[in-house]
């Protein structure tokens, strides 16, 4: 069964965006409803927590810290956390933890808005933009 990794930028886009039909928003709703099997690492979890705790992001999302905590509890409740073991270099060193998950979980697919990652030749067919995901997997 394919498992999905949501890049933090997809989560942020969904929360900040005002279009509930945007690809990131649709994907996040699927994830929160448990209809998109998610896999991640502790480093991913920490990044999501850190990014969403930024005052500028709280303001941009128009949500309170309490709302974000509830959101995170729901999101993390739908994620299979792994102890990523390998070390893999990503095109952007700040994303090495994403490459490590892709390496350690062979049936995983990364959904990201980061062009540098999408254009990488690593992991062919396993790195998709939100729009690509919705086009390739319309049944979700």
TIDREN-243180 format. One line per 10 residues: number of its first residue (from 1); their letters; for each residue x, y, z of C-alpha. Coordinates in nm, 3 decimals, m for minus. Layout:
NUM> A> X:Y:Z  ...;
END
This chain:
1> XXXXXXXXXX> 0.000:0.000:0.000  0.132:0.341:m0.095  0.204:0.574:0.195  0.236:0.948:0.154  0.470:1.207:0.299  0.328:1.559:0.316  0.595:1.824:0.287  0.542:2.102:0.538  0.488:2.349:0.253  0.173:2.158:0.148;
11> XXXXXXXXXX> 0.033:2.178:0.501  0.114:2.550:0.526  m0.038:2.622:0.183  m0.358:2.446:0.283  m0.384:2.633:0.613  m0.293:2.976:0.475  m0.484:2.948:0.149  m0.836:3.074:0.111  m0.948:2.830:m0.158  m1.091:2.512:m0.001;
21> XXXXXXXXXX> m1.069:2.342:m0.342  m0.697:2.407:m0.391  m0.492:2.087:m0.427  m0.314:2.136:m0.090  m0.648:2.193:0.088  m0.806:1.884:m0.070  m0.503:1.672:0.020  m0.496:1.797:0.378  m0.868:1.718:0.421  m0.803:1.366:0.293;
31> XXXXXXXXXX> m0.516:1.326:0.538  m0.714:1.458:0.835  m1.002:1.225:0.748  m0.765:0.927:0.748  m0.821:0.865:0.377  m0.458:0.927:0.283  m0.215:0.691:0.456  0.066:0.911:0.586  0.416:0.814:0.692  0.673:1.043:0.848;
41> XXXXXXXXXX> 0.966:1.065:1.084  1.020:1.236:1.416  1.221:1.506:1.231  0.920:1.573:1.005  0.692:1.599:1.309  0.929:1.846:1.474  0.950:2.061:1.161  0.572:2.077:1.127  0.536:2.173:1.495  0.809:2.437:1.473;
51> XXXXXXXXXX> 0.680:2.596:1.152  0.319:2.612:1.267  0.423:2.766:1.601  0.574:3.070:1.429  0.378:3.386:1.517  0.373:3.493:1.152  0.216:3.160:1.053  m0.041:3.177:1.329  m0.143:3.518:1.200  m0.144:3.402:0.836;
61> XXXXXXXXXX> m0.357:3.098:0.914  m0.603:3.309:1.114  m0.596:3.044:1.388  m0.512:3.047:1.756  m0.232:2.844:1.911  m0.500:2.621:2.064  m0.657:2.565:1.719  m0.316:2.470:1.580  m0.255:2.227:1.867  m0.589:2.058:1.799;
71> XXXXXXXXXX> m0.505:2.046:1.429  m0.162:1.893:1.500  m0.309:1.629:1.730  m0.554:1.529:1.458  m0.287:1.528:1.187  m0.033:1.335:1.394  m0.303:1.085:1.489  m0.323:0.995:1.119  0.053:0.957:1.063  0.261:0.642:1.096;
81> XXXXXXXXXX> 0.582:0.769:1.251  0.900:0.581:1.173  1.248:0.597:1.314  1.424:0.683:0.988  1.758:0.506:0.983  1.941:0.592:0.664  2.094:0.928:0.583  2.015:1.048:0.233  2.117:1.380:0.081  1.834:1.581:m0.074;
91> XXXXXXXXXX> 1.881:1.860:m0.331  1.818:2.100:m0.041  1.996:1.987:0.277  1.705:2.117:0.485  1.495:1.840:0.330  1.731:1.549:0.399  1.475:1.401:0.639  1.224:1.372:0.351  1.479:1.186:0.137  1.551:0.958:0.431;
101> XXXXXXXXXX> 1.182:0.864:0.459  1.166:0.799:0.083  1.473:0.577:0.114  1.350:0.387:0.420  0.989:0.340:0.304  1.005:0.205:m0.053  0.630:0.238:m0.115  0.619:0.604:m0.006  0.541:0.905:m0.223  0.632:1.262:m0.133;
111> XXXXXXXXXX> 0.377:1.537:m0.201  0.555:1.873:m0.214  0.533:2.218:m0.360  0.911:2.253:m0.366  1.016:2.271:m0.732  1.373:2.168:m0.651  1.249:1.844:m0.500  0.994:1.777:m0.774  1.257:1.826:m1.045  1.503:1.590:m0.877;
121> XXXXXXXXXX> 1.587:1.270:m1.062  1.600:1.081:m0.733  1.304:0.851:m0.663  1.143:0.861:m1.011  0.764:0.881:m0.997  0.765:0.916:m0.617  0.781:1.295:m0.583  0.464:1.478:m0.683  0.319:1.826:m0.658  m0.026:1.844:m0.499;
131> XXXXXXXXXX> m0.183:1.899:m0.842  0.005:1.600:m0.987  m0.115:1.384:m0.698  m0.479:1.477:m0.756  m0.444:1.415:m1.131  m0.279:1.075:m1.088  m0.496:0.959:m0.800  m0.841:1.110:m0.870  m1.021:0.844:m0.664  m0.899:1.012:m0.347;
END
